[in-house]
Amino acid sequence: MKILVVKMSSMGDVVHALPALTDALKARPDIVVDWCVEAAFAPLVRLHPGVRHVHEIRLRAWRKAPFKAESWRAARALIRSIRAERYDLVIDAQGLLKSALVARIAGAKVAGLDAASAREPLAARFYGERHAIARDRHAIDRLRLLFSAILGYEPDLATLDYGIARGAGEPDPTVVLLHGTTWASKRWSTQSWIELANALTAQGLRPQVTYADAAEEATARAIAAGAPGTELIPRAPLDEVASLIDRASAVVGCDTGLTHLAAALDRPTVALFLSTKPGLTGVAGRRATVLEAAIDCAPCRKRDCPLVPPGTVQPCVDSLPPPRVLQSLHSLLGDAP
């Protein structure tokens, strides 16, 4: 059976779908799986050896330039590529109207969540097969249950296997600091990162920072300047950043997709949640620890802290001091003082 999985974004959401794929391939060795994903996250999907082919979609870019001829040409080429595969089944693992429409492109039966379970209930109208999955479970478990209901097997939810390929050999004595994230309210303070980086250097570890845009570059350079033992890694493609994380002894990160990836790569990972709550979409892994802000207003779930002016350190940062983060990291590494 040839299956197309549609899970286009975001990075954390794509990571959450990987265990469901691992389950499916173990339970149903007769299936062949392709994946449709935003081009930016295609390197992530390719880390899973069970994905035969990746269809790269650029829906975000096309929506920004809907009248450009190249947008239409690229869209038509994608449609031809998907339809040429003649899939037996499409699984919409996203549950949005846009993903449901993309799923229908294949011309095959589409399976997904029912209206009560999908993030956007209207999406369920486009499915030929619908399944009810409780919304009060972690996103990883919901996807594992959805795939198993569609393909007819029982997942072992007591175990978690992302299934992605990892490098061999001993890890480097490095700790990757994932300071970048979309919302300002999710960011730990630059001074906190500097203090943590200096403490790691004093203990014989080498902090590493990288960046994805100009704002993150400014923060990365500030951390490197304030903590001279820190290695500044130039902006790199996602697959290279994944390799950097995979080689590290540990990772500390904010609520961002790369932190989810670190947990999926089975790196000892400390995830910092300030304005958001891990709850049903938090970082999950065998060697992952989540630290939440301990302050009455957290989690506020706001993009910007309403209590302080823009660019000012929000109060929730102080509830996650660097010594506490360092202690959690040592606990994961098995060398807690």
C-alpha positions in Angstrom: 0.0 0.0 0.0 1.3 3.4 -1.0 0.5 6.2 1.5 1.0 10.0 1.4 1.2 11.7 4.8 0.3 15.4 4.8 1.9 17.3 7.7 3.3 20.5 6.4 4.3 22.6 9.4 5.4 23.8 11.9 8.7 22.2 12.9 7.5 21.0 16.3 4.3 19.6 14.7 6.3 17.7 12.1 8.5 16.3 14.9 5.4 15.2 16.7 4.2 13.1 13.8 7.4 11.1 13.5 6.6 8.5 16.2 3.3 7.7 14.4 5.2 7.0 11.3 7.6 4.7 13.2 4.7 2.8 14.7 3.0 2.4 11.3 6.1 1.1 9.6 6.7 -1.5 12.4 3.1 -2.7 12.4 2.5 -2.6 8.7 5.7 -3.6 6.8 3.5 -3.7 3.6 3.2 0.1 3.4 5.3 2.6 1.5 5.2 6.2 2.9 5.8 9.5 1.2 5.4 12.9 2.9 4.2 16.4 1.9 5.8 19.1 3.9 6.8 22.7 3.8 10.2 22.9 2.0 11.9 24.5 5.0 11.2 21.3 7.0 11.9 18.8 4.3 15.4 18.0 5.7 13.8 17.1 9.0 11.4 14.6 7.4 14.3 13.1 5.4 16.0 12.2 8.7 13.4 9.4 9.1 14.6 6.4 7.0 11.0 5.2 6.5 10.1 8.1 4.3 10.6 7.1 0.7 10.0 10.4 -1.0 9.3 14.0 0.2 7.1 16.4 -1.7 8.2 19.9 -0.9 5.4 22.5 -0.8 6.0 26.2 -0.5 2.5 27.3 0.5 3.7 30.1 2.7 5.7 31.6 -0.1 2.9 31.1 -2.6 0.5 32.9 -0.4 2.8 35.9 -0.3 3.1 36.0 -4.1 -0.2 34.5 -5.3 -0.2 36.3 -8.7 3.4 35.5 -9.7 3.7 33.1 -12.6 6.4 31.1 -10.8 4.1 30.4 -7.9 1.5 28.9 -10.2 4.1 26.9 -12.1 5.5 25.4 -8.9 2.0 24.6 -7.6 1.1 22.8 -10.9 4.4 20.9 -10.8 3.7 19.7 -7.2 0.1 18.6 -8.2 1.5 16.6 -11.1 4.2 15.0 -8.9 1.7 14.0 -6.3 -0.9 12.6 -8.7 1.7 10.7 -10.7 2.3 8.5 -7.6 -1.2 7.1 -7.6 -1.5 6.8 -3.8 -3.8 4.3 -2.3 -4.4 6.4 0.8 -3.7 9.9 2.1 -3.4 10.7 5.8 -4.0 14.3 6.7 -2.1 14.5 10.0 -2.6 18.2 10.4 -6.4 18.6 10.6 -6.5 22.1 9.0 -8.5 23.3 6.0 -5.3 24.0 4.0 -3.9 20.5 4.7 -7.2 18.9 3.8 -7.2 20.7 0.4 -3.6 19.6 -0.2 -4.5 16.0 0.7 -7.3 16.0 -1.8 -4.8 16.8 -4.6 -3.7 13.2 -4.8 -7.1 12.0 -6.0 -7.1 9.1 -3.4 -9.1 8.4 -0.4 -8.2 10.8 2.4 -8.3 9.8 6.1 -8.1 12.2 9.1 -9.7 13.4 12.3 -13.5 13.9 12.6 -15.0 17.4 13.0 -14.9 17.1 16.8 -11.2 16.2 16.9 -9.7 18.3 14.1 -8.2 21.7 14.9 -10.4 23.1 12.1 -13.6 21.1 12.1 -14.4 22.1 8.4 -11.3 20.1 7.3 -13.2 16.8 8.2 -15.6 17.4 5.4 -12.9 16.7 2.9 -12.1 13.2 4.3 -13.5 10.0 3.2 -12.6 8.4 6.5 -12.8 10.2 9.9 -11.7 9.2 13.3 -12.5 10.5 16.8 -9.4 11.1 18.8 -9.6 12.7 22.3 -8.3 16.3 22.3 -7.0 16.1 25.9 -4.0 13.9 24.9 -0.6 15.0 23.9 -0.2 15.7 20.2 2.2 12.9 19.8 -0.2 10.3 21.2 -3.1 11.8 19.2 -1.2 11.2 16.0 -0.1 7.7 17.0 -3.7 6.9 17.8 -4.9 8.4 14.5 -2.5 6.4 12.4 -3.2 3.2 14.2 -7.0 3.7 13.8 -6.5 4.2 10.1 -4.1 1.4 9.5 -5.5 -1.1 12.0 -3.0 -1.8 14.8 -2.5 -1.1 18.5 0.3 1.4 19.3 2.4 0.9 22.4 2.0 4.4 23.9 4.2 3.4 26.9 7.2 3.7 24.5 8.3 6.6 22.3 10.4 6.1 19.2 10.8 9.0 16.8 12.7 6.7 14.4 15.0 9.3 13.0 18.5 8.4 11.9 21.3 9.4 14.3 25.0 9.7 13.9 27.4 7.1 15.5 30.2 7.7 18.0 30.6 9.6 21.2 29.1 13.1 21.5 31.2 16.2 21.4 31.8 18.1 24.7 29.3 20.7 23.5 26.0 22.1 24.7 23.8 23.7 22.1 21.9 26.8 23.3 18.7 27.3 21.3 17.9 30.9 22.2 15.9 31.7 19.1 12.1 31.5 19.0 9.2 33.2 17.3 7.5 35.0 20.2 9.4 37.6 22.3 7.6 36.3 25.4 9.1 32.8 24.9 12.7 34.1 25.0 15.0 33.7 28.0 17.1 36.8 28.6 20.4 37.3 26.9 22.1 37.8 30.3 20.7 34.4 31.5 22.2 32.7 28.4 25.5 34.4 29.1 25.5 33.3 32.7 24.6 29.7 31.7 27.3 29.6 29.0 30.0 30.9 31.4 29.0 28.2 33.9 29.2 25.5 31.2 32.6 26.7 30.0 33.9 26.7 33.6 32.9 23.0 33.8 34.8 22.0 30.7 31.9 22.1 28.2 31.7 24.2 25.1 28.5 26.2 24.6 27.4 26.6 20.9 25.0 29.2 19.6 23.6 29.7 16.1 20.9 31.8 14.5 18.2 31.9 11.8 17.8 35.6 11.2 19.2 39.0 11.9 17.6 39.4 15.3 18.8 36.0 16.4 22.2 36.7 15.1 22.4 39.8 17.3 21.5 37.7 20.4 23.9 34.9 19.4 26.8 37.4 19.0 25.9 39.0 22.4 26.0 35.6 24.1 29.4 34.8 22.5 30.8 38.2 23.5 29.6 37.8 27.1 30.7 34.2 27.4 34.1 34.0 25.6 34.2 30.2 25.6 31.0 30.1 23.4 31.3 29.0 19.8 29.3 31.0 17.3 28.0 28.8 14.5 27.1 30.7 11.3 23.6 30.4 10.0 23.2 26.9 8.5 20.6 24.8 6.7 18.3 22.7 8.9 20.0 19.4 8.2 23.4 20.9 9.3 21.8 22.3 12.5 20.3 18.9 13.2 23.8 17.3 12.9 25.2 19.9 15.2 22.5 19.0 17.8 23.0 15.3 17.2 26.7 15.6 18.0 26.2 17.6 21.2 26.4 16.2 24.7 23.3 18.2 25.7 20.9 21.0 24.6 19.1 23.8 26.4 16.4 25.5 24.4 13.3 27.7 24.6 9.9 26.7 23.3 10.9 26.3 19.7 11.0 23.6 17.0 14.7 22.8 17.3 14.2 22.0 21.0 11.6 19.4 20.0 14.1 18.1 17.4 16.8 17.8 20.1 14.5 15.6 22.2 13.6 13.5 19.1 17.4 13.0 18.5 17.6 11.7 22.1 19.9 14.4 23.3 19.7 15.3 27.0 17.4 18.4 26.6 16.3 21.0 29.0 13.3 22.9 27.5 12.4 26.3 29.0 8.7 27.4 28.9 8.0 30.9 29.9 4.8 32.4 28.3 3.6 29.0 27.1 2.6 25.7 28.7 4.0 22.4 27.6 0.7 20.6 28.2 -0.5 18.9 25.0 2.2 20.1 22.7 5.3 20.2 24.9 8.8 18.7 24.3 8.7 15.0 24.9 11.6 12.6 24.9 13.4 9.9 26.9 16.0 12.4 28.0 14.1 15.6 28.0 13.1 17.8 31.0 10.7 20.7 30.8 11.1 23.7 33.2 8.1 26.0 33.4 8.0 29.6 34.7 6.9 29.7 38.3 5.0 33.0 38.4 1.3 33.8 38.8 0.9 35.3 35.3 2.5 32.4 33.5 1.6 31.0 31.1 0.1 34.1 29.6 0.2 32.7 26.0 0.8 36.2 24.7 3.3 37.0 22.0 4.6 40.0 24.0 4.6 40.4 27.7 1.9 43.0 28.7 3.7 43.8 31.9 6.9 45.4 30.6 7.9 47.6 27.6 9.1 45.8 24.4 12.7 44.8 24.6 12.6 44.6 28.4 13.1 41.3 30.3 9.8 39.9 31.4 9.2 38.9 35.1 8.8 35.2 34.2 12.5 35.0 33.2 13.6 35.4 36.8 11.6 32.3 37.9 14.0 30.2 35.7 17.4 31.3 36.9 20.5 29.8 35.2 21.6 27.8 38.3 18.3 25.9 38.2 18.7 25.2 34.5 22.3 24.0 35.1 21.1 21.7 37.9 18.5 20.1 35.6 21.1 19.7 32.9 23.5 17.9 35.2 20.7 15.7 36.4 20.1 14.6 32.8 23.8 14.0 32.3 24.0 11.9 35.4 26.6 14.1 37.1 24.5 16.2 39.4 26.6 17.8 42.1 
